[in-house]
Amino acid sequence: MKKKEFIHDLTVKQVLGNHIAHIVVIEFQKRGVPHCHILIWIEHFDNTPRNIDIVISAEIQNKEYDPELDQLVLDKMIYGPCNEPETMYQYSCRKNHIDGPCQRNYPREFNSSTTLNEGCFPNYRRRGECKGRYAGTKNIDGNPNTYIDNQWVITYNPYLLRRYKSHINIE
């Protein structure tokens, strides 16, 4: 039902822009939990850092400005952290090389603004901590005070995260 409503938001409500086509693939994880990958074509999307920042965020929000969205980011859109010695073995990105880097490139670099690399792939804005504004704590493996900052945030769309209250990675 969520997938059907999500497709409706993309195609009819056009929450990401003028939708012209999409393709959906549903996969089942090891324990039978389904998830889907959706590729969306948006007509006339001007691929600039400013426009990308309007649609996609890779930051913990300002707690004073939007505490609900801040908590959703911390609950649904944090990867790992997979660099803690006690939990490294639990992450598939570390299974065969605990001493090496994360295969999914976390933690990501801080960036004061979104930039486009040579292949037009974005390096999303991930500002560093400014008096705690872009940081928080999360309960990970029984430690309720695990420090989290923007280096661990998975990219998301604020509207879709707030609407579905589910992990929805947007790139």
C-alpha positions, 0 to 999 in steps of 0.5 A: 500500500505504501509503494502504491501511495508513493508512486501516486505521490510521484506521478500525480502529485509530482512531489519531486517534479514533473514525472515522465517515467519510472521503473520499480523493482521489488527485492526480498532481503535474506529474511524475506523483508521486501523493499523496492528500488525506484528509478524516476525520470524528472522532466527538465530537472536542472542538475545544479547544486541549488536544485539538488539541495531543494529536493535532497538532504544529507543532514540532521535538521536544526532541532529548534526549527523542526524537532519532528524531522530531526528525530525522523532523520536520527531514527530512520536515516542513519547508517551505522556507525560501522566504525565502532570496534564492538559493532563492526562485525555486524555490518555487511560493509565490514564482513570481509575486511574489518580493518579496511574502509567501509564499502559504502564510504561511510563516514562521508566527508563534511561539505559546506555546500553541494558540489557536482563531480566530473560525472555530474554525481553530487557530493551532498551538503553535509555541514560540520557541527555548529554548536550541536546544530547538525548532530545528535545522539542515538541508541545503538547497541544499548548505548543511548548516547552514541554521537551521530553527525552529518557524516552518517546521514543517508540522503533523503527528501524531507517531505517524503520522510515526514509523510511516510516515516520510513527509510526512503533513500533518495539520490 
